[in-house]
């Protein structure tokens, strides 16, 4: 489809897709084959708690919208019917929910996506699904940063205690030698 020959009603659809992509933190693409109305509704319900939107789109419209945004390479993923998943939040949560949905329903198959200016392959989406959620990763990071400080406090407490014990021993020895 030539971009300069897009009819106004089709340009409006492309603009709507582009606006969704602009406001999204991530884009995941899946093969829409086998996703009937019931399964699509179930996928939407699965992803709704994380504010992810599910939409089956024409490849040409999505390709033009991605090109408008400068998302080079997305068009290479647009073979066969495509469902896009976009959302503002944690891409690992979306990938996990998509993986669980696929395991339960044998579809949809991930094609790839777009994240932080990088094209994602289907393997990248699978790897993202194995990443712990953001909150857990932040907790692990804080624990890693805090561990040396906790160890330092423990060492300092031990040194202070040994000084106190040494002073007590000296005081006891002095008291014993003076006959008190």
C-alpha positions in Angstrom: 0.0 0.0 0.0 1.5 3.3 -1.1 1.4 5.7 1.8 0.5 8.7 -0.3 -2.4 6.8 -1.8 -4.1 5.8 1.4 -7.7 6.8 1.5 -8.7 9.1 4.4 -10.7 6.4 6.2 -7.8 4.1 6.1 -5.4 6.9 7.1 -7.6 7.4 10.2 -7.1 3.7 11.1 -3.3 4.0 10.7 -3.3 7.1 12.8 -5.3 5.3 15.6 -2.8 2.5 15.5 0.2 4.9 15.6 -1.3 6.7 18.6 -1.6 3.4 20.5 2.0 2.6 19.6 3.2 6.1 20.7 1.5 5.8 24.1 2.7 2.2 24.7 5.7 1.1 26.7 6.0 -2.0 24.5 4.6 -3.8 21.5 4.2 -7.6 21.3 3.1 -9.2 18.1 1.4 -12.6 17.8 0.1 -14.8 15.0 -3.7 -14.4 15.0 -4.4 -17.7 13.3 -6.8 -19.7 15.4 -7.8 -16.8 17.7 -11.6 -16.8 17.4 -13.8 -14.3 19.1 -14.0 -16.3 22.3 -10.2 -16.8 22.6 -9.5 -13.2 21.7 -11.9 -12.1 24.4 -10.2 -14.4 26.9 -6.8 -13.1 25.9 -8.1 -9.5 26.5 -9.4 -10.5 29.9 -6.1 -12.1 30.8 -4.1 -9.0 29.8 -6.7 -6.4 31.1 -5.4 -6.3 34.7 -2.0 -5.0 33.5 -3.7 -2.4 31.2 -2.5 -4.1 28.0 -4.6 -3.7 24.9 -5.2 -6.5 22.4 -6.1 -5.7 18.8 -6.1 -7.7 15.6 -4.8 -5.4 12.9 -4.1 -5.4 9.2 -0.4 -5.8 8.6 -0.3 -3.0 6.1 -1.8 -0.5 8.5 0.5 -1.6 11.3 3.5 -1.5 8.9 2.6 2.1 7.9 2.1 3.2 11.5 5.4 1.6 12.6 7.2 3.2 9.7 5.7 6.6 10.6 7.3 6.2 14.1 10.6 5.1 12.6 10.3 1.6 14.0 12.5 -0.1 11.4 12.2 -3.8 11.1 8.7 -4.2 12.5 7.4 -4.9 9.0 9.6 -8.1 8.9 7.4 -9.5 11.6 4.2 -8.9 9.7 3.4 -12.1 7.9 0.1 -13.8 8.3 -2.7 -12.4 10.5 -1.4 -10.3 13.3 -2.6 -9.4 16.8 -0.8 -6.6 18.6 -0.5 -6.3 22.3 0.5 -2.8 23.7 0.6 -1.5 27.2 2.2 1.1 29.4 3.5 -1.2 32.1 6.0 -4.0 32.6 6.7 -5.9 29.4 7.8 -9.0 31.4 4.3 -9.2 33.0 2.6 -9.1 29.6 5.1 -11.6 28.2 4.4 -14.0 31.1 0.6 -13.7 30.7 0.9 -14.3 27.0 3.1 -17.3 27.6 0.7 -18.8 30.2 -2.3 -18.1 27.8 -0.4 -19.9 25.0 0.4 -22.9 27.2 -3.3 -23.2 28.2 -4.7 -22.6 24.7 -1.9 -23.6 22.2 -2.2 -20.1 20.7 -1.3 -17.4 19.9 2.3 -17.8 18.8 4.6 -14.8 19.5 6.1 -13.2 16.4 8.2 -10.6 18.2 7.7 -7.0 19.1 9.3 -3.6 19.8 10.8 -2.4 23.1 12.8 0.8 23.9 13.8 1.3 20.2 14.8 -2.3 19.6 13.1 -5.0 17.5 12.3 -8.1 19.4 12.3 -11.6 18.0 10.0 -14.4 19.2 12.9 -15.7 21.2 13.4 -12.3 22.8 9.7 -12.4 23.9 10.2 -15.8 25.4 13.3 -14.6 27.3 11.5 -11.6 28.6 8.8 -13.9 29.9 11.4 -15.6 32.1 12.5 -12.3 33.7 11.2 -11.7 37.3 8.7 -8.8 37.7 10.1 -5.3 38.2 9.2 -5.2 41.9 11.1 -8.5 42.6 14.1 -7.2 40.6 14.1 -4.0 42.6 14.0 -5.9 45.8 16.9 -8.1 44.7 18.9 -5.0 43.8 18.2 -3.3 47.1 19.2 -6.5 48.9 22.4 -6.7 46.9 23.3 -3.1 47.7 22.3 -3.4 51.4 24.2 -6.7 52.0 27.7 -5.1 52.3 26.3 -2.4 54.6 24.7 -5.0 56.8 28.0 -6.9 56.9 29.9 -3.8 57.8 27.5 -3.0 60.7 27.9 -6.6 61.9 31.7 -6.3 61.8 31.7 -3.0 63.6 29.4 -4.4 66.3 31.7 -7.3 66.8 34.7 -4.9 67.1 32.9 -2.7 69.6 31.8 -5.8 71.6 35.4 -7.1 71.7 36.7 -3.7 72.9 34.0 -3.7 75.7 35.0 -7.3 76.7 38.7 -6.3 76.8 37.9 -3.2 78.9 35.7 -5.3 81.2 38.5 -7.9 81.6 41.0 -5.1 82.4 38.6 -3.6 84.9 38.0 -7.0 86.5 41.8 -7.7 86.7 42.4 -4.3 88.2 39.6 -4.9 90.7 41.0 -8.3 91.6 44.5 -6.9 92.1 43.4 -4.1 94.4 41.5 -6.6 96.5 38.0 -5.3 95.9 
